């Protein structure tokens, strides 16, 4: 895995696909300005809703994602958020929930990165960046510790011999990154700089905004991490019938307690959650069924995997289904 540090001018190429597509705007639209619902809510509606192209059975339409896309359209951006995959704590009925936008401009089934896509960056390597402002947690691990854990998680995926991602770590951005948080008015600069952005630890209000409306539990109480997939609008340059992925953004919930190399139910292990969310960043979905024993409330997974949709202790090593899913996505890269 290659490692690149930020230098003057290094962001020019990486931002071109987004900044060149944005009209000059005097002010950036905020989510509260573009709400599309009639009752003032901009969160996901219901569970297991059908009729969404490419949606899984455990998905739900999200008014929050729709509103984010309205803001992106108002900016003149050529990308839209397609889905948000959530990893949850084990004490919620929303385990495995995936949120979908109704209309992202591209009616193709599925979504994937395109090798050598000039709209992202030159070359076929997969890049990632870490937020330089929101990298520390309020419960313990600082930015240096979380960066090292994220690097280890990305290296675990990159080490799989079935794939050749030529993973390139861009290090820590010297500013606050994040398109979604920018639209929500919670920082960020509204541009993307890598294929996968670890956009940091955000406060409860961020996760409440993308979570379910009352009377459901607030999103900040059960969403541990979330990965947003953005696709290019009305474009399938490799003609494979899939939406072309522009980038993915990962956010971590600072309302939970976090630790380094911890193996307990109540505290979230940074590397474990980063490994799961990085899997989403590299095109993997949730895997396995989850059920609970009524007598003791213990969670069971069938089969157990890093990509299970709920957190239950430390998992810093990929299991068979994780590796199988990764290989099915990336074994032919960059010739797919």
Number of C-alpha atoms within 10 A of each C-alpha: 16 11 12 14 11 13 9 6 7 13 14 12 14 20 17 18 22 20 17 13 13 18 12 11 10 7 7 16 20 20 24 16 12 18 20 17 13 7 7 9 17 25 25 23 17 13 16 16 15 14 9 15 15 14 21 16 13 15 23 23 24 24 24 27 28 27 25 29 27 21 24 23 17 15 19 17 20 21 25 27 28 25 24 23 25 28 26 26 22 23 16 13 11 23 20 23 23 27 29 29 24 19 15 23 17 20 15 17 12 15 22 17 22 23 18 14 16 14 16 26 21 12 12 20 19 21 25 25 27 29 24 20 18 23 22 20 24 14 13 13 18 15 20 12 17 25 24 13 22 22 20 17 24 24 17 15 21 19 14 16 11 17 18 17 21 15 19 20 21 19 18 21 19 12 13 21 27 25 25 28 22 20 24 22 16 16 17 21 17 18 19 25 26 24 22 26 27 28 27 26 24 22 17 17 16 21 25 18 19 23 27 24 17 9 6 10 15 18 22 23 18 25 28 24 24 23 26 25 24 24 26 25 20 16 19 18 13 13 9 15 15 20 28 26 26 27 25 28 30 26 26 28 25 22 20 21 17 22 19 19 15 17 15 13 13 15 17 24 25 26 27 26 29 25 26 32 32 26 22 24 25 22 18 18 20 22 19 15 13 17 11 13 9 8 6 7 11 12 15 13 16 11 13 17 20 27 27 24 26 27 25 23 17 20 21 20 15 19 14 13 17 22 17 13 17 22 16 12 17 18 17 12 17 16 10 12
